[in-house]
Amino acid sequence: MSIFADVADDTIIIDTREKPRAIERILKYFDDNEIRHISSKLYCGDYQLLSNGRKVCDRKQSLAEVASNLIQDHERFRAEAIRAQEAGIELVILVEHGGNIHSLDDVVHWTNPRLYGYCKKHNISRKGNLKANIREYVNAGGQKPPIDGLQLARTMYTMSVKYGIRWEFCDKYHTGERIIEILTEGSGDG
């Protein structure tokens, strides 16, 4: 029996840019739960209900990917957010990041995995007060460190306020289920 029993029966559109290997677990969840899905280019986001173009879910594999999107690919990311906002589409970004990241508030405590390589490359001691060691290195003319949890959380919050982005979090084992929950919120009885 399909998970859509309590809502209008529907099909999930998966953006063609989603790599099949990266979403094997999601596709298995859809198939195991008899959720029809097709692949098509979406205006924005990665997942959408065929019957509701006013909400999309955009999947990110980790906070490291979010950081990369918001820093290195900021203009592309911002353009997609603006495109969704101008079209009246609710953009929900689902970040696959397990552990103790359950909300935007938790992002403050995230440690960028690139920090270790940065410290190693620039011979910055990770003993003692790491922030002070990095600050000393930067004040001496050194390269800025990769974004930290506080900076990332602030940037994500700003994107929420400016462009209406909603951030959601789950571990990679529940992504398919969360996509369905997000896309069907407010539909039917369930």
N, C-alpha and C positions, 0 to 999 in steps of 0.2 A: 504494500500500500504506500502510495506517495506521501511524502511529508506535507504536501500541499492540500491534504484532505480538508483542512479547516479554512483554506483561503482559495481564491480563484485559482484553478489549475493553471500553471504557468511554466514557462521555459526560461532558463537562465542563459543569457548571452555572455559569452566569455570573449574578451577582446583578443584579436588575433596575435597581438604582441606578447601575450602570456606564453611562455615557453612550456611545451607539453611536459618535459621532464621535471620542471620546477613545480608543476601543479598535479603530479600523479596522484598524490594523496587526496587532493580536493576532488579530482575527477572520480576517484574510487568512492569517496563519500557520496557524491551525486549519484553515481551508478547504483551503489548499494541501497540508496534510499529512493530509487526510481525517480530521480529528478532529471527531467529532460534538460539537455544543454546543447547549445550550438555555438559555433565560433564565428564571430563577425567583428569587423572594426567598430569600436565604440567611439563616440564623440569625446568622451573623457571617462576615466576610470577603467577598471578591469572586468567588473561583473555588474550586470543589470538584469532586472526582470523584463521579459519581452513586453509585458503589459504596463510597465511603469518606468518611463524614461526620466522621471523626476528625482530618482535616487540611484546613485552608483556606489559601488564599493571598489576601492583601489587597494590592492594588496602590496605590502612591503615585507620583505623577508626578515628584516631586523631593524633595530634602531640605527645600526651602522649605515644601512641603505637609506633610511630617512635622512640621516646627517649628510650623506653624500648628495641626495636630492636637494636638500635645503641649502647646501653650501656650494658645491661644484656645479650643480645643475639648477641653480636657483631660478634663473629666468625661465627655463622650460617648465619647471614645477609651478612657478607663479602664473605663467600663461595658462596652464591647464586649470588652475584654481579660478582664475578670472573667467575663463571660458565656461566653466561649470556655473559660476555665480551669475554671469550674464544670461545664461540660458535657463536659470531658475532650477538648476539641478543640485540636490543635496549631495555633497561629496564627503563620503565617509572613508577614512583611510584606516585600514585594518593592518596593524603591525604585528607580524609573527615574532614575538619576543617573549619567550617563557621567563621563568624565574619570578622575581618579585616586581615585575613591571606590569601593573594592572590598570594604570590610569596615567594621565598626563602629569599629575603630581609626582608619580614615582620616577619619571624620566630624570628628574633632578639628581637621583642617586646612581644613574647609569655611568659606567666607566667606558670610555671609548676604547675599543680594542687596539686602535692605532697608537695609543699613548705609550705602550711599552716600546714599540719600534722607534717612536720619536725620542724617547729618553735614551735608548741604546745608541741611536745614530748620533745624538749630540752629547753623549757622555754625561747625561744628567743623572745624578744619584737618585734612586728611588727610596733611599733610606732617609729617615727623619721626616721632615715636612716637605712632601713632594711639591705642593703648590708653591712654597717659598723657593725651592730649588729651581723650579721652572721660571718663576718670576725673576729670579736673579739672572738666569740665563738670557731671558728675553730683554731685560733691562740693560744687559751688556751688549745688546745688538743682535741677539740670536733670533732664529725663526720662531714665529708664534706656534704654540702647540695646537694639536687637533682640537676640534670643538669638544667641550665637556658636557656633562649632563645638564648643568644649570643653563648654559648657553643654548643647548638644543631645546630644552623645555620652553625657554623664553621665545625662541624662534617658532616653535610649534604653536604656542599660545597666540603669538602675533598673527600667524597664518589663520588661526581659528577666528580671531576677532575681525581681521580685515576681509577674509574671503569665505567665512562660514564653514570652514573645514571642521569636521568632527573626527577626533582621533579615538580609535578603539584598539584594544590589545588582546592577544590570545597566544597560546602556544601553537606550534605548527601542527599538532595532532588534532586540533579543533577548528582549523581554518574553514573547512567546508561548512561545518555546522554554523559557525559565526557568520559566514557570508549569507547563508539562508536567513538566519535570525535578523540580520541587519536589513536585508532587502525586503523582508516581509513584515517588518515592524508596522503596526497599525492596520494590517490587512486582516480581514476575517475575524474569527473569534480567538485565534491563538497567536 
